[in-house]
Amino acid sequence: MVDSKAWNWNIVKGDHERHWQEPAMESYYLVSRWLTQGKKDFLDLGCGLGRHTIQFAKAGFNTSGFDLSETSIKRTGEYAEQAGVKVALKVGDMLNLPYDDENFDCIYCRNVISHTDTVGVRKIIAELKRVLKNGGECYLTLCSKQSWGFQQDWPVVDENTKIRMMDGPENGVPHFYADYDLIIDLFKDFEIVKIFQVEERIVEEPTASSYHYHVLTRK
């Protein structure tokens, strides 16, 4: 299994920083869905700069933010204080979550658990199941094998994983890529509520399309 490596949040500044402070579109749906279900204890796994940590805290959830990067957690704490919300923040490795069994009603991990290899992804999914309460839900995204990145001549870790070699905060970070059948296998111990694939294109680089599977599961 490859060693975990955090994003280099120290170089995320200016317009790039503002992008990572804006909640993702599906997060508004999840806030509504989980409030309607009466869920309260929320984990933002791989919280980055805290965009969803703060969003869910403002919505009234008991919110925990977790990331491998000390810089990430420090800045999330600063932004949460500026926003006037209380959140519980921890630094650690998602391969071994520092939480009790059945601790959370809902977990959101966007573009996070792909940052390891196949063995690591399976271990993280087992950890997600462990810390979720019975009936709890997890929404996560996984890199798709249709993505531009999977076609690049980057170092290969296993049949599903490559090391990203490109300037930016993800340089040197492992990326795991999945297809539909692999996702079904990975989440065989969960109830899969929804699976859909989303293509994102950068206007300035239209050939560098990024595909991600979005997966909503229930324990």
N, C-alpha and C positions, 0 to 999 in steps of 0.2 A: 504494500500500500504506500502511495506517495505521501510525503510530508505535507501538512497543511501550510498554505501560504496566504497571508492576508492581502487584500487590496492595498495599494499605496495611496491612502487618502491624503497624504501630505501634498501631493501634486494636483489635487482636485480643488481648483479655485475659480473665481470669477463666474462666467456664464456656465461653465461645467458644474460648478458647485450648486448654482441655482437650479440646474436641471435635477440634481440628486436631492433637492429639498422639496420637490413637487411630487405629491403622491401619485402613484400609478392609477390608471383609470379604473381597474377592477377593484381597487381598495375601497371605493365608495360603495360598491355593491356589497362587499364583505362586511363593512361596518353595519349596513342596513340589515343584511341577512343575519348576522350574529347577534345584533341587538334584538331583533324580532324573535330569535330563538332563546333569548334570555341568557346568553353567554356573557361572562364578565372577565374571566382571567385569560389574558391575551399575551402571547409571545411573538415578538418581531425577531425572527431568527435571521441573523445577518443584517443588522439594522442599518449599516452604512452611516449616513449622516442623520438618521433618525426621522426621516420623513413620515414613515408609517407608525413609528413609536409615538410620535407627537400627535399624529392624526387620531389614533385610537384612544390615546389618553384624553384628548379634547372631547371625544365622543362618550367618555364615561367609563371606559374599560380600566380594569386593574392591569396596567401595562408593564411588561418587562421587555427590555431591549438587550440583545446579545450579539457580540461580534468578536472575531479573532483579533481585530485591530484595536490597539489601545487608543490610537488617534481617533478612530471612529467613535468609540465610547466617550472619550473626552469631549468631542465636539457635539455629540448627541446630547450630553448632559448640559452643555452650555446653551444649546438651542432650546432644550426643554425648559430650562430656567427662564430664558427670555420669553417663552410662550406661556409661562405661568402654570405649567403642569408638573405633576410628580410622577416619576417613572423609576423603575428599578433596573439598573444597568449592570451588566457583568461582561468581563472579558474572558474568552475561553474558546475551546475548540469544539465545533459542532459534532465531532466524532464521539465526544464524551460530555454530554450536557450536564451542567452542575445544578440540576433540579431534581426534586423528588418525583417518584412515580405518580402518575395521574395528577399532575400539577396544573394543567392548563385546559381551558374549555376550547380554545381555538389558537391556531398557529398560522402565521403568514411568513413564507420564505420565498421571496421573489429573486430569481436568478442567483441563488445561493448554493444549494446543495450540489450543483454541477461542478463546483470548484474542488473536486477530488477525483479519484478513479473509481472503477466499478466496485471494488471491494469497499471503498470508503462510502459510496452512495448507499450500499446495502446496510452498512453500519449506521449511517445517519438515519435512514428510514426506520430502523429498529429503535433508535433513540427517540424519534418522533412518536412512535407508537407507545413507548414506555412513559413519556411525560404527558401524553394526552389522557384526559379523563375518558371513561367509557361514554360514547356518544359525542365526543369531541371531534372537531373538524380541523383539517389542515389544508391550506391552499398553497400550492407551490408551483414553480416553473422549472422546466428542464430544457437544456439545449437540445435541439433536434438535429439529427444527422443530415437533414436537408440544408442546414446552415452553411454559409460561406466558410466559416471557420473550420468545419470538419473536412473541407476539401483542401485545406492548406498543407503545405509540406512542413509541418511542425513536428517536433519530437513525439514519437508514439509511446504511450505508456501501456495501453492494452487495446483491445479491439474497439473500445468505446471512448478512449481518452487520449487527448493530445495536450501538450504544454503550449500555451499561447506565447508566441514569440513576436511581439509587436509593441511598439512604444505606447506607453499609457499606463494607467493604474493596474491593469491586469497582466502586465508583462511577466512571464515566468509562472503564471498561475495555471494549474491544471484545469482542463475543461472536459467534462464528461458529456457525451452526446447519446441520445436515446432515440428509439423508434417506438411505434405503438405497441408492438408485441413485447418489447423489453419493459415498457411501463406497466403493462398488465402483469408481467411476472414480478416486477419490483414491489407492486402493491397488492400482491395476492392475499396478504393478511389484513387488508383494509376493505371496506366497502368503497368502491369508486363511484362517486356521485356524478362527476363530469370530467371529460377529457376533450380539449380542443387545441388546435395548433394555430399560432399567430405568426404572421410574417411582418417584420418591421424593416423598413428601408430608410436609409439615410439619404436625404435629397441630394447632398453633395457627392455621395458615392452610391448610386443606385444599384450597382452590381454587387455590393457587399451586403446582401440581404441576410437578416438574422431571423431564424425560425426558433420559436420556443413552444413547447407543450405546456399548457396550463392544466393543472390536475387538482381537482377538489376531492378529498377523501374524507371518510368518516371511520372512526374507530368503533 
